[in-house]
Amino acid sequence: MNNWKNKIVVPLDFHEQSMIALEQTRNIAKFMKAEIIILYIIEATDVISSMFRKEDQEKKIYQEVKRRLEELATSTSEKLGVPVSVRIEKGKVHDQILRVSEEVRARFIIMGKNDADEGFKRFIGQNTSHVIANADCPVITIKGKEHKLGVKNIVLPLDLTKKTREKVFNAVSFGLHLNSTIWMVSVLTGGVSITQSRIYAKMKKAKSMIEENGVPCNIKLFKKTEKPDYEVIINYALDIDADLIMIMTHQESDFRDHYIGKFAHEIINRSDIPVMTMIPSDPKKGKKLVRTFVDPFGIFGNRNKSSK
């Protein structure tokens, strides 16, 4: 039994994209000294199907899956130098990912996203959508097939919402821990000049805060064009050779906790650069900030302790 407190949950189905996600987990796991939990989920079948399935067949399938997962866990652990464990659960995929992640108090969920997730190209699959919208920790989705080691350049899209503080704290935490440069970016909504816009003033203030914490930061503000905002952001991320895009879901009405807004939806769908999605806190409901969202690596907590 290891005493590594940080956990990263990686759902795996042996398809190429989930294997790439596991490989890319090294970017965070090695720096965090985190245990990787490979999660394989056997989807529950309907009653009729189960009537025709022999018990010994299910056992053979389970044993083969377990053998392959344990071999993968061993090789991954040896390669990364961090502990890797295996969990096999049965049920609805998104329910089990959320349950296990909450149970182990995961710092991150890192999952692959296929180009044709659940048969619908360019749309977030149901499992991915449910996990992103309801997870208690940041979710990193991996869509592209080629990624570099390390997270040197982080793109942070900003807007005029009140959630800028949470985005900036996450960016600072990543920047400090992974030795990254933050690239803040936004798109003007009207005909106002760049220097007179409210978003420009907000970005300059955030830039000062980030740099005061020892993280290099650049800002870029684009004028509004016919191109949709998500396309401008993705092209910018490609231009600066970004390794990660950090975005946030939006909150909806009282009858649902969260939903994935159109901008976030398009970024997740279309970006071949890994995307980290966070859920905003909800002060109106008396909900406290979740630690893994405002300080995913525990950096600021450690600073407070050392300063006492």
ChimeraX commands (.cxc) that place a marker at each C-alpha (Angstrom):
marker #1 position 0.00,0.00,0.00 radius 0.5
marker #1 position 1.55,3.35,-0.97 radius 0.5
marker #1 position 1.14,6.63,0.89 radius 0.5
marker #1 position 0.85,8.86,-2.17 radius 0.5
marker #1 position -2.02,11.22,-1.41 radius 0.5
marker #1 position -2.57,12.68,-4.88 radius 0.5
marker #1 position -4.67,10.56,-7.26 radius 0.5
marker #1 position -5.28,10.86,-10.98 radius 0.5
marker #1 position -8.09,8.78,-12.48 radius 0.5
marker #1 position -7.61,7.67,-16.09 radius 0.5
marker #1 position -10.62,5.85,-17.64 radius 0.5
marker #1 position -9.32,3.32,-20.15 radius 0.5
marker #1 position -11.03,1.13,-22.76 radius 0.5
marker #1 position -7.93,0.02,-24.72 radius 0.5
marker #1 position -8.88,2.21,-27.69 radius 0.5
marker #1 position -6.11,4.39,-29.09 radius 0.5
marker #1 position -7.29,7.67,-27.60 radius 0.5
marker #1 position -7.55,6.35,-24.05 radius 0.5
marker #1 position -4.07,4.85,-24.36 radius 0.5
marker #1 position -2.76,8.24,-25.50 radius 0.5
marker #1 position -4.46,9.85,-22.50 radius 0.5
marker #1 position -2.67,7.42,-20.18 radius 0.5
marker #1 position 0.65,8.24,-21.83 radius 0.5
marker #1 position 0.01,11.97,-21.45 radius 0.5
marker #1 position -0.78,11.58,-17.75 radius 0.5
marker #1 position 2.97,11.56,-17.15 radius 0.5
marker #1 position 3.02,15.35,-17.68 radius 0.5
marker #1 position 1.21,15.85,-14.39 radius 0.5
marker #1 position 1.77,12.60,-12.47 radius 0.5
marker #1 position 5.55,12.93,-12.25 radius 0.5
marker #1 position 5.42,16.53,-11.05 radius 0.5
marker #1 position 2.62,15.85,-8.56 radius 0.5
marker #1 position 4.05,12.54,-7.37 radius 0.5
marker #1 position 0.55,11.24,-7.93 radius 0.5
marker #1 position -0.78,7.71,-8.07 radius 0.5
marker #1 position -2.43,6.90,-11.38 radius 0.5
marker #1 position -5.63,4.88,-11.11 radius 0.5
marker #1 position -6.45,3.11,-14.37 radius 0.5
marker #1 position -10.21,2.65,-14.40 radius 0.5
marker #1 position -11.83,0.07,-16.66 radius 0.5
marker #1 position -15.62,-0.08,-16.71 radius 0.5
marker #1 position -17.67,-3.06,-17.79 radius 0.5
marker #1 position -20.91,-1.58,-19.02 radius 0.5
marker #1 position -24.03,-3.10,-17.56 radius 0.5
marker #1 position -26.04,-5.05,-20.15 radius 0.5
marker #1 position -29.77,-5.39,-20.44 radius 0.5
marker #1 position -31.64,-8.29,-18.79 radius 0.5
marker #1 position -32.26,-10.21,-22.04 radius 0.5
marker #1 position -28.58,-10.16,-23.03 radius 0.5
marker #1 position -27.48,-11.33,-19.59 radius 0.5
marker #1 position -29.85,-14.35,-19.81 radius 0.5
marker #1 position -27.86,-15.70,-22.77 radius 0.5
marker #1 position -24.44,-14.97,-21.36 radius 0.5
marker #1 position -22.80,-17.80,-19.51 radius 0.5
marker #1 position -21.24,-17.11,-16.13 radius 0.5
marker #1 position -17.93,-18.71,-17.12 radius 0.5
marker #1 position -17.73,-16.43,-20.17 radius 0.5
marker #1 position -18.04,-13.37,-17.96 radius 0.5
marker #1 position -15.32,-14.70,-15.66 radius 0.5
marker #1 position -12.97,-15.33,-18.58 radius 0.5
marker #1 position -13.56,-11.83,-19.93 radius 0.5
marker #1 position -12.98,-10.31,-16.49 radius 0.5
marker #1 position -9.77,-12.29,-15.94 radius 0.5
marker #1 position -8.36,-11.35,-19.36 radius 0.5
marker #1 position -9.16,-7.68,-18.85 radius 0.5
marker #1 position -7.58,-7.75,-15.40 radius 0.5
marker #1 position -4.43,-9.44,-16.74 radius 0.5
marker #1 position -3.99,-6.86,-19.50 radius 0.5
marker #1 position -4.64,-3.95,-17.14 radius 0.5
marker #1 position -2.16,-5.21,-14.55 radius 0.5
marker #1 position 0.52,-5.64,-17.22 radius 0.5
marker #1 position -0.18,-2.12,-18.44 radius 0.5
marker #1 position -0.08,-0.76,-14.89 radius 0.5
marker #1 position 3.29,-2.40,-14.22 radius 0.5
marker #1 position 4.89,-1.10,-17.42 radius 0.5
marker #1 position 3.44,2.40,-16.89 radius 0.5
marker #1 position 4.68,2.54,-13.30 radius 0.5
marker #1 position 8.18,1.47,-14.32 radius 0.5
marker #1 position 8.25,4.07,-17.10 radius 0.5
marker #1 position 6.98,7.00,-15.02 radius 0.5
marker #1 position 8.33,6.14,-11.59 radius 0.5
marker #1 position 4.92,6.61,-9.93 radius 0.5
marker #1 position 2.53,4.02,-8.51 radius 0.5
marker #1 position -0.18,2.80,-10.88 radius 0.5
marker #1 position -3.16,0.81,-9.67 radius 0.5
marker #1 position -6.12,-0.80,-11.44 radius 0.5
marker #1 position -9.85,-0.60,-10.77 radius 0.5
marker #1 position -12.48,-2.61,-12.64 radius 0.5
marker #1 position -16.06,-1.49,-12.07 radius 0.5
marker #1 position -19.40,-2.39,-13.60 radius 0.5
marker #1 position -22.21,-0.01,-14.51 radius 0.5
marker #1 position -22.79,3.15,-16.53 radius 0.5
marker #1 position -19.49,4.56,-17.68 radius 0.5
marker #1 position -19.95,8.19,-16.58 radius 0.5
marker #1 position -21.54,7.17,-13.25 radius 0.5
marker #1 position -18.59,4.94,-12.37 radius 0.5
marker #1 position -15.99,7.52,-13.40 radius 0.5
marker #1 position -17.65,10.12,-11.18 radius 0.5
marker #1 position -18.15,7.70,-8.27 radius 0.5
marker #1 position -14.58,6.39,-8.24 radius 0.5
marker #1 position -13.10,9.87,-8.67 radius 0.5
marker #1 position -15.11,11.17,-5.74 radius 0.5
marker #1 position -14.29,8.11,-3.63 radius 0.5
marker #1 position -10.51,8.48,-4.06 radius 0.5
marker #1 position -10.71,12.30,-3.96 radius 0.5
marker #1 position -8.99,12.55,-7.32 radius 0.5
marker #1 position -7.05,15.69,-8.17 radius 0.5
marker #1 position -7.69,15.19,-11.88 radius 0.5
marker #1 position -9.56,13.02,-14.33 radius 0.5
marker #1 position -7.66,12.58,-17.59 radius 0.5
marker #1 position -9.62,10.95,-20.39 radius 0.5
marker #1 position -9.25,10.40,-24.11 radius 0.5
marker #1 position -11.88,11.76,-26.47 radius 0.5
marker #1 position -12.36,9.98,-29.78 radius 0.5
marker #1 position -13.03,11.95,-32.97 radius 0.5
marker #1 position -16.33,10.06,-33.29 radius 0.5
marker #1 position -17.22,9.69,-29.62 radius 0.5
marker #1 position -20.27,7.42,-29.39 radius 0.5
marker #1 position -20.81,7.61,-33.14 radius 0.5
marker #1 position -21.35,11.35,-33.51 radius 0.5
marker #1 position -18.45,13.23,-35.07 radius 0.5
marker #1 position -17.67,16.70,-33.72 radius 0.5
marker #1 position -19.97,16.25,-30.73 radius 0.5
marker #1 position -19.04,15.50,-27.15 radius 0.5
marker #1 position -20.15,11.99,-26.29 radius 0.5
marker #1 position -22.61,11.47,-23.47 radius 0.5
marker #1 position -20.03,9.96,-21.13 radius 0.5
marker #1 position -17.51,12.76,-21.67 radius 0.5
marker #1 position -20.19,15.43,-21.32 radius 0.5
marker #1 position -21.54,13.98,-18.05 radius 0.5
marker #1 position -18.09,13.67,-16.53 radius 0.5
marker #1 position -17.03,17.21,-17.45 radius 0.5
marker #1 position -20.27,18.74,-16.19 radius 0.5
marker #1 position -20.42,16.89,-12.87 radius 0.5
marker #1 position -16.90,15.99,-11.74 radius 0.5
marker #1 position -15.63,17.31,-8.41 radius 0.5
marker #1 position -12.18,17.90,-9.90 radius 0.5
marker #1 position -10.76,19.34,-13.13 radius 0.5
marker #1 position -11.13,17.13,-16.20 radius 0.5
marker #1 position -8.46,17.05,-18.92 radius 0.5
marker #1 position -9.64,15.71,-22.28 radius 0.5
marker #1 position -7.13,14.42,-24.82 radius 0.5
marker #1 position -8.25,14.44,-28.46 radius 0.5
marker #1 position -5.11,14.86,-30.57 radius 0.5
marker #1 position -2.71,11.99,-31.17 radius 0.5
marker #1 position 0.62,13.80,-30.86 radius 0.5
marker #1 position 1.69,15.61,-27.71 radius 0.5
marker #1 position 4.96,16.79,-26.23 radius 0.5
marker #1 position 6.19,16.01,-22.76 radius 0.5
marker #1 position 5.72,18.82,-20.28 radius 0.5
marker #1 position 3.27,21.72,-20.15 radius 0.5
marker #1 position 5.31,24.76,-21.17 radius 0.5
marker #1 position 2.61,26.96,-22.69 radius 0.5
marker #1 position -0.89,27.31,-21.25 radius 0.5
marker #1 position -3.64,29.25,-23.04 radius 0.5
marker #1 position -6.11,30.92,-20.68 radius 0.5
marker #1 position -9.17,32.44,-22.42 radius 0.5
marker #1 position -10.74,35.19,-20.30 radius 0.5
marker #1 position -14.08,36.97,-20.46 radius 0.5
marker #1 position -15.99,39.48,-18.33 radius 0.5
marker #1 position -17.59,36.94,-15.99 radius 0.5
marker #1 position -16.91,36.94,-12.26 radius 0.5
marker #1 position -15.04,33.64,-12.46 radius 0.5
marker #1 position -11.72,35.13,-13.59 radius 0.5
marker #1 position -10.18,34.70,-10.13 radius 0.5
marker #1 position -10.67,30.92,-10.20 radius 0.5
marker #1 position -9.22,30.65,-13.71 radius 0.5
marker #1 position -6.19,32.74,-12.78 radius 0.5
marker #1 position -5.46,30.78,-9.59 radius 0.5
marker #1 position -5.52,27.53,-11.54 radius 0.5
marker #1 position -3.20,29.00,-14.15 radius 0.5
marker #1 position -0.77,30.27,-11.51 radius 0.5
marker #1 position -0.74,26.89,-9.79 radius 0.5
marker #1 position 0.01,25.11,-13.05 radius 0.5
marker #1 position 2.60,27.70,-14.05 radius 0.5
marker #1 position 4.48,27.42,-10.77 radius 0.5
marker #1 position 4.41,23.66,-10.62 radius 0.5
marker #1 position 5.10,22.88,-14.26 radius 0.5
marker #1 position 7.36,25.84,-15.07 radius 0.5
marker #1 position 4.86,27.09,-17.65 radius 0.5
marker #1 position 4.17,30.38,-19.38 radius 0.5
marker #1 position 0.58,31.67,-19.31 radius 0.5
marker #1 position -0.89,33.13,-22.49 radius 0.5
marker #1 position -4.11,35.03,-21.68 radius 0.5
marker #1 position -6.36,35.66,-24.66 radius 0.5
marker #1 position -9.77,37.14,-25.36 radius 0.5
marker #1 position -11.91,38.44,-28.22 radius 0.5
marker #1 position -13.65,41.82,-28.12 radius 0.5
marker #1 position -17.44,41.68,-28.25 radius 0.5
marker #1 position -18.06,45.09,-29.83 radius 0.5
marker #1 position -16.49,48.02,-31.69 radius 0.5
marker #1 position -14.65,49.49,-28.69 radius 0.5
marker #1 position -10.89,49.92,-29.04 radius 0.5
marker #1 position -8.61,47.38,-27.40 radius 0.5
marker #1 position -7.01,49.75,-24.89 radius 0.5
marker #1 position -10.37,51.21,-23.82 radius 0.5
marker #1 position -12.12,47.87,-23.36 radius 0.5
marker #1 position -13.03,46.48,-19.93 radius 0.5
marker #1 position -11.60,43.07,-20.79 radius 0.5
marker #1 position -8.19,44.64,-21.56 radius 0.5
marker #1 position -8.11,46.28,-18.12 radius 0.5
marker #1 position -9.11,42.98,-16.54 radius 0.5
marker #1 position -6.40,41.09,-18.42 radius 0.5
marker #1 position -3.71,43.59,-17.39 radius 0.5
marker #1 position -4.73,43.23,-13.74 radius 0.5
marker #1 position -4.66,39.44,-14.00 radius 0.5
marker #1 position -1.27,39.56,-15.75 radius 0.5
marker #1 position 0.19,41.56,-12.86 radius 0.5
marker #1 position -1.18,39.07,-10.33 radius 0.5
marker #1 position 0.27,36.11,-12.26 radius 0.5
marker #1 position 3.68,37.71,-12.66 radius 0.5
marker #1 position 3.77,38.70,-8.97 radius 0.5
marker #1 position 3.56,34.97,-8.25 radius 0.5
marker #1 position 6.61,34.30,-10.40 radius 0.5
marker #1 position 4.90,32.98,-13.55 radius 0.5
marker #1 position 5.67,34.48,-17.00 radius 0.5
marker #1 position 2.52,35.82,-18.64 radius 0.5
marker #1 position 1.52,37.35,-21.99 radius 0.5
marker #1 position -1.78,38.87,-23.06 radius 0.5
marker #1 position -3.44,38.96,-26.47 radius 0.5
marker #1 position -6.73,40.63,-27.34 radius 0.5
marker #1 position -8.29,40.09,-30.77 radius 0.5
marker #1 position -10.79,42.36,-32.49 radius 0.5
marker #1 position -14.14,40.78,-33.32 radius 0.5
marker #1 position -14.33,39.27,-36.81 radius 0.5
marker #1 position -16.60,36.88,-38.67 radius 0.5
marker #1 position -14.65,33.96,-37.22 radius 0.5
marker #1 position -16.26,32.41,-34.13 radius 0.5
marker #1 position -14.40,33.06,-30.87 radius 0.5
marker #1 position -13.51,29.41,-30.32 radius 0.5
marker #1 position -11.78,29.27,-33.71 radius 0.5
marker #1 position -9.74,32.38,-32.90 radius 0.5
marker #1 position -8.65,30.87,-29.58 radius 0.5
marker #1 position -7.72,27.50,-31.06 radius 0.5
marker #1 position -5.72,29.12,-33.88 radius 0.5
marker #1 position -3.91,31.28,-31.33 radius 0.5
marker #1 position -3.11,28.22,-29.23 radius 0.5
marker #1 position -1.65,26.54,-32.30 radius 0.5
marker #1 position 0.38,29.64,-33.19 radius 0.5
marker #1 position 2.11,29.77,-29.79 radius 0.5
marker #1 position 2.61,26.00,-29.67 radius 0.5
marker #1 position 0.38,25.58,-26.60 radius 0.5
marker #1 position 0.35,22.40,-24.55 radius 0.5
marker #1 position -2.91,23.01,-22.66 radius 0.5
marker #1 position -6.06,25.15,-22.93 radius 0.5
marker #1 position -7.81,25.93,-19.63 radius 0.5
marker #1 position -11.54,26.67,-19.79 radius 0.5
marker #1 position -14.51,26.71,-17.44 radius 0.5
marker #1 position -18.06,25.42,-17.75 radius 0.5
marker #1 position -20.94,27.75,-17.03 radius 0.5
marker #1 position -23.68,27.47,-14.45 radius 0.5
marker #1 position -27.27,26.95,-15.38 radius 0.5
marker #1 position -30.50,27.21,-13.41 radius 0.5
marker #1 position -31.35,25.59,-10.08 radius 0.5
marker #1 position -32.71,22.35,-11.54 radius 0.5
marker #1 position -29.29,21.33,-12.90 radius 0.5
marker #1 position -25.85,21.82,-11.42 radius 0.5
marker #1 position -23.82,22.71,-14.49 radius 0.5
marker #1 position -23.79,22.60,-18.23 radius 0.5
marker #1 position -21.13,22.92,-20.88 radius 0.5
marker #1 position -21.51,26.31,-22.58 radius 0.5
marker #1 position -21.23,26.65,-26.35 radius 0.5
marker #1 position -17.72,28.12,-26.26 radius 0.5
marker #1 position -16.37,25.36,-23.98 radius 0.5
marker #1 position -18.25,22.74,-26.00 radius 0.5
marker #1 position -16.61,23.83,-29.25 radius 0.5
marker #1 position -13.13,24.09,-27.73 radius 0.5
marker #1 position -13.36,20.54,-26.33 radius 0.5
marker #1 position -14.71,19.17,-29.61 radius 0.5
marker #1 position -12.33,20.84,-32.01 radius 0.5
marker #1 position -9.03,21.29,-30.21 radius 0.5
marker #1 position -6.27,18.74,-30.76 radius 0.5
marker #1 position -4.45,20.44,-27.89 radius 0.5
marker #1 position -5.41,18.96,-24.47 radius 0.5
marker #1 position -8.22,20.89,-22.78 radius 0.5
marker #1 position -8.65,21.22,-19.01 radius 0.5
marker #1 position -12.22,21.96,-17.98 radius 0.5
marker #1 position -13.21,23.29,-14.55 radius 0.5
marker #1 position -16.54,23.77,-12.84 radius 0.5
marker #1 position -17.06,27.24,-11.30 radius 0.5
marker #1 position -18.04,27.62,-7.67 radius 0.5
marker #1 position -21.57,28.75,-6.85 radius 0.5
marker #1 position -21.57,31.33,-4.03 radius 0.5
marker #1 position -25.35,31.84,-4.36 radius 0.5
marker #1 position -25.89,28.29,-3.16 radius 0.5
marker #1 position -23.35,28.68,-0.37 radius 0.5
marker #1 position -20.97,26.34,-2.13 radius 0.5
marker #1 position -17.35,26.71,-1.03 radius 0.5
marker #1 position -14.53,26.74,-3.54 radius 0.5
marker #1 position -13.32,23.22,-4.18 radius 0.5
marker #1 position -9.60,23.10,-3.38 radius 0.5
marker #1 position -8.62,21.20,-6.51 radius 0.5
marker #1 position -10.15,23.91,-8.68 radius 0.5
marker #1 position -8.42,26.94,-7.16 radius 0.5
marker #1 position -5.18,25.17,-6.21 radius 0.5
marker #1 position -4.90,21.86,-8.08 radius 0.5
marker #1 position -1.36,21.13,-6.90 radius 0.5
marker #1 position -1.74,22.34,-3.29 radius 0.5
marker #1 position 0.89,25.02,-3.84 radius 0.5
marker #1 position -0.73,27.93,-2.02 radius 0.5
marker #1 position -1.65,25.79,0.96 radius 0.5
marker #1 position 1.98,24.73,1.29 radius 0.5
marker #1 position 3.11,28.33,1.07 radius 0.5
marker #1 position 0.78,29.33,3.89 radius 0.5
marker #1 position 2.08,26.55,6.10 radius 0.5
marker #1 position 5.71,27.44,5.46 radius 0.5
marker #1 position 5.13,31.10,6.20 radius 0.5
marker #1 position 3.77,30.44,9.68 radius 0.5
marker link #1:1,2 radius 0.2
marker link #1:2,3 radius 0.2
marker link #1:3,4 radius 0.2
marker link #1:4,5 radius 0.2
marker link #1:5,6 radius 0.2
marker link #1:6,7 radius 0.2
marker link #1:7,8 radius 0.2
marker link #1:8,9 radius 0.2
marker link #1:9,10 radius 0.2
marker link #1:10,11 radius 0.2
marker link #1:11,12 radius 0.2
marker link #1:12,13 radius 0.2
marker link #1:13,14 radius 0.2
marker link #1:14,15 radius 0.2
marker link #1:15,16 radius 0.2
marker link #1:16,17 radius 0.2
marker link #1:17,18 radius 0.2
marker link #1:18,19 radius 0.2
marker link #1:19,20 radius 0.2
marker link #1:20,21 radius 0.2
marker link #1:21,22 radius 0.2
marker link #1:22,23 radius 0.2
marker link #1:23,24 radius 0.2
marker link #1:24,25 radius 0.2
marker link #1:25,26 radius 0.2
marker link #1:26,27 radius 0.2
marker link #1:27,28 radius 0.2
marker link #1:28,29 radius 0.2
marker link #1:29,30 radius 0.2
marker link #1:30,31 radius 0.2
marker link #1:31,32 radius 0.2
marker link #1:32,33 radius 0.2
marker link #1:33,34 radius 0.2
marker link #1:34,35 radius 0.2
marker link #1:35,36 radius 0.2
marker link #1:36,37 radius 0.2
marker link #1:37,38 radius 0.2
marker link #1:38,39 radius 0.2
marker link #1:39,40 radius 0.2
marker link #1:40,41 radius 0.2
marker link #1:41,42 radius 0.2
marker link #1:42,43 radius 0.2
marker link #1:43,44 radius 0.2
marker link #1:44,45 radius 0.2
marker link #1:45,46 radius 0.2
marker link #1:46,47 radius 0.2
marker link #1:47,48 radius 0.2
marker link #1:48,49 radius 0.2
marker link #1:49,50 radius 0.2
marker link #1:50,51 radius 0.2
marker link #1:51,52 radius 0.2
marker link #1:52,53 radius 0.2
marker link #1:53,54 radius 0.2
marker link #1:54,55 radius 0.2
marker link #1:55,56 radius 0.2
marker link #1:56,57 radius 0.2
marker link #1:57,58 radius 0.2
marker link #1:58,59 radius 0.2
marker link #1:59,60 radius 0.2
marker link #1:60,61 radius 0.2
marker link #1:61,62 radius 0.2
marker link #1:62,63 radius 0.2
marker link #1:63,64 radius 0.2
marker link #1:64,65 radius 0.2
marker link #1:65,66 radius 0.2
marker link #1:66,67 radius 0.2
marker link #1:67,68 radius 0.2
marker link #1:68,69 radius 0.2
marker link #1:69,70 radius 0.2
marker link #1:70,71 radius 0.2
marker link #1:71,72 radius 0.2
marker link #1:72,73 radius 0.2
marker link #1:73,74 radius 0.2
marker link #1:74,75 radius 0.2
marker link #1:75,76 radius 0.2
marker link #1:76,77 radius 0.2
marker link #1:77,78 radius 0.2
marker link #1:78,79 radius 0.2
marker link #1:79,80 radius 0.2
marker link #1:80,81 radius 0.2
marker link #1:81,82 radius 0.2
marker link #1:82,83 radius 0.2
marker link #1:83,84 radius 0.2
marker link #1:84,85 radius 0.2
marker link #1:85,86 radius 0.2
marker link #1:86,87 radius 0.2
marker link #1:87,88 radius 0.2
marker link #1:88,89 radius 0.2
marker link #1:89,90 radius 0.2
marker link #1:90,91 radius 0.2
marker link #1:91,92 radius 0.2
marker link #1:92,93 radius 0.2
marker link #1:93,94 radius 0.2
marker link #1:94,95 radius 0.2
marker link #1:95,96 radius 0.2
marker link #1:96,97 radius 0.2
marker link #1:97,98 radius 0.2
marker link #1:98,99 radius 0.2
marker link #1:99,100 radius 0.2
marker link #1:100,101 radius 0.2
marker link #1:101,102 radius 0.2
marker link #1:102,103 radius 0.2
marker link #1:103,104 radius 0.2
marker link #1:104,105 radius 0.2
marker link #1:105,106 radius 0.2
marker link #1:106,107 radius 0.2
marker link #1:107,108 radius 0.2
marker link #1:108,109 radius 0.2
marker link #1:109,110 radius 0.2
marker link #1:110,111 radius 0.2
marker link #1:111,112 radius 0.2
marker link #1:112,113 radius 0.2
marker link #1:113,114 radius 0.2
marker link #1:114,115 radius 0.2
marker link #1:115,116 radius 0.2
marker link #1:116,117 radius 0.2
marker link #1:117,118 radius 0.2
marker link #1:118,119 radius 0.2
marker link #1:119,120 radius 0.2
marker link #1:120,121 radius 0.2
marker link #1:121,122 radius 0.2
marker link #1:122,123 radius 0.2
marker link #1:123,124 radius 0.2
marker link #1:124,125 radius 0.2
marker link #1:125,126 radius 0.2
marker link #1:126,127 radius 0.2
marker link #1:127,128 radius 0.2
marker link #1:128,129 radius 0.2
marker link #1:129,130 radius 0.2
marker link #1:130,131 radius 0.2
marker link #1:131,132 radius 0.2
marker link #1:132,133 radius 0.2
marker link #1:133,134 radius 0.2
marker link #1:134,135 radius 0.2
marker link #1:135,136 radius 0.2
marker link #1:136,137 radius 0.2
marker link #1:137,138 radius 0.2
marker link #1:138,139 radius 0.2
marker link #1:139,140 radius 0.2
marker link #1:140,141 radius 0.2
marker link #1:141,142 radius 0.2
marker link #1:142,143 radius 0.2
marker link #1:143,144 radius 0.2
marker link #1:144,145 radius 0.2
marker link #1:145,146 radius 0.2
marker link #1:146,147 radius 0.2
marker link #1:147,148 radius 0.2
marker link #1:148,149 radius 0.2
marker link #1:149,150 radius 0.2
marker link #1:150,151 radius 0.2
marker link #1:151,152 radius 0.2
marker link #1:152,153 radius 0.2
marker link #1:153,154 radius 0.2
marker link #1:154,155 radius 0.2
marker link #1:155,156 radius 0.2
marker link #1:156,157 radius 0.2
marker link #1:157,158 radius 0.2
marker link #1:158,159 radius 0.2
marker link #1:159,160 radius 0.2
marker link #1:160,161 radius 0.2
marker link #1:161,162 radius 0.2
marker link #1:162,163 radius 0.2
marker link #1:163,164 radius 0.2
marker link #1:164,165 radius 0.2
marker link #1:165,166 radius 0.2
marker link #1:166,167 radius 0.2
marker link #1:167,168 radius 0.2
marker link #1:168,169 radius 0.2
marker link #1:169,170 radius 0.2
marker link #1:170,171 radius 0.2
marker link #1:171,172 radius 0.2
marker link #1:172,173 radius 0.2
marker link #1:173,174 radius 0.2
marker link #1:174,175 radius 0.2
marker link #1:175,176 radius 0.2
marker link #1:176,177 radius 0.2
marker link #1:177,178 radius 0.2
marker link #1:178,179 radius 0.2
marker link #1:179,180 radius 0.2
marker link #1:180,181 radius 0.2
marker link #1:181,182 radius 0.2
marker link #1:182,183 radius 0.2
marker link #1:183,184 radius 0.2
marker link #1:184,185 radius 0.2
marker link #1:185,186 radius 0.2
marker link #1:186,187 radius 0.2
marker link #1:187,188 radius 0.2
marker link #1:188,189 radius 0.2
marker link #1:189,190 radius 0.2
marker link #1:190,191 radius 0.2
marker link #1:191,192 radius 0.2
marker link #1:192,193 radius 0.2
marker link #1:193,194 radius 0.2
marker link #1:194,195 radius 0.2
marker link #1:195,196 radius 0.2
marker link #1:196,197 radius 0.2
marker link #1:197,198 radius 0.2
marker link #1:198,199 radius 0.2
marker link #1:199,200 radius 0.2
marker link #1:200,201 radius 0.2
marker link #1:201,202 radius 0.2
marker link #1:202,203 radius 0.2
marker link #1:203,204 radius 0.2
marker link #1:204,205 radius 0.2
marker link #1:205,206 radius 0.2
marker link #1:206,207 radius 0.2
marker link #1:207,208 radius 0.2
marker link #1:208,209 radius 0.2
marker link #1:209,210 radius 0.2
marker link #1:210,211 radius 0.2
marker link #1:211,212 radius 0.2
marker link #1:212,213 radius 0.2
marker link #1:213,214 radius 0.2
marker link #1:214,215 radius 0.2
marker link #1:215,216 radius 0.2
marker link #1:216,217 radius 0.2
marker link #1:217,218 radius 0.2
marker link #1:218,219 radius 0.2
marker link #1:219,220 radius 0.2
marker link #1:220,221 radius 0.2
marker link #1:221,222 radius 0.2
marker link #1:222,223 radius 0.2
marker link #1:223,224 radius 0.2
marker link #1:224,225 radius 0.2
marker link #1:225,226 radius 0.2
marker link #1:226,227 radius 0.2
marker link #1:227,228 radius 0.2
marker link #1:228,229 radius 0.2
marker link #1:229,230 radius 0.2
marker link #1:230,231 radius 0.2
marker link #1:231,232 radius 0.2
marker link #1:232,233 radius 0.2
marker link #1:233,234 radius 0.2
marker link #1:234,235 radius 0.2
marker link #1:235,236 radius 0.2
marker link #1:236,237 radius 0.2
marker link #1:237,238 radius 0.2
marker link #1:238,239 radius 0.2
marker link #1:239,240 radius 0.2
marker link #1:240,241 radius 0.2
marker link #1:241,242 radius 0.2
marker link #1:242,243 radius 0.2
marker link #1:243,244 radius 0.2
marker link #1:244,245 radius 0.2
marker link #1:245,246 radius 0.2
marker link #1:246,247 radius 0.2
marker link #1:247,248 radius 0.2
marker link #1:248,249 radius 0.2
marker link #1:249,250 radius 0.2
marker link #1:250,251 radius 0.2
marker link #1:251,252 radius 0.2
marker link #1:252,253 radius 0.2
marker link #1:253,254 radius 0.2
marker link #1:254,255 radius 0.2
marker link #1:255,256 radius 0.2
marker link #1:256,257 radius 0.2
marker link #1:257,258 radius 0.2
marker link #1:258,259 radius 0.2
marker link #1:259,260 radius 0.2
marker link #1:260,261 radius 0.2
marker link #1:261,262 radius 0.2
marker link #1:262,263 radius 0.2
marker link #1:263,264 radius 0.2
marker link #1:264,265 radius 0.2
marker link #1:265,266 radius 0.2
marker link #1:266,267 radius 0.2
marker link #1:267,268 radius 0.2
marker link #1:268,269 radius 0.2
marker link #1:269,270 radius 0.2
marker link #1:270,271 radius 0.2
marker link #1:271,272 radius 0.2
marker link #1:272,273 radius 0.2
marker link #1:273,274 radius 0.2
marker link #1:274,275 radius 0.2
marker link #1:275,276 radius 0.2
marker link #1:276,277 radius 0.2
marker link #1:277,278 radius 0.2
marker link #1:278,279 radius 0.2
marker link #1:279,280 radius 0.2
marker link #1:280,281 radius 0.2
marker link #1:281,282 radius 0.2
marker link #1:282,283 radius 0.2
marker link #1:283,284 radius 0.2
marker link #1:284,285 radius 0.2
marker link #1:285,286 radius 0.2
marker link #1:286,287 radius 0.2
marker link #1:287,288 radius 0.2
marker link #1:288,289 radius 0.2
marker link #1:289,290 radius 0.2
marker link #1:290,291 radius 0.2
marker link #1:291,292 radius 0.2
marker link #1:292,293 radius 0.2
marker link #1:293,294 radius 0.2
marker link #1:294,295 radius 0.2
marker link #1:295,296 radius 0.2
marker link #1:296,297 radius 0.2
marker link #1:297,298 radius 0.2
marker link #1:298,299 radius 0.2
marker link #1:299,300 radius 0.2
marker link #1:300,301 radius 0.2
marker link #1:301,302 radius 0.2
marker link #1:302,303 radius 0.2
marker link #1:303,304 radius 0.2
marker link #1:304,305 radius 0.2
marker link #1:305,306 radius 0.2
marker link #1:306,307 radius 0.2
marker link #1:307,308 radius 0.2
view
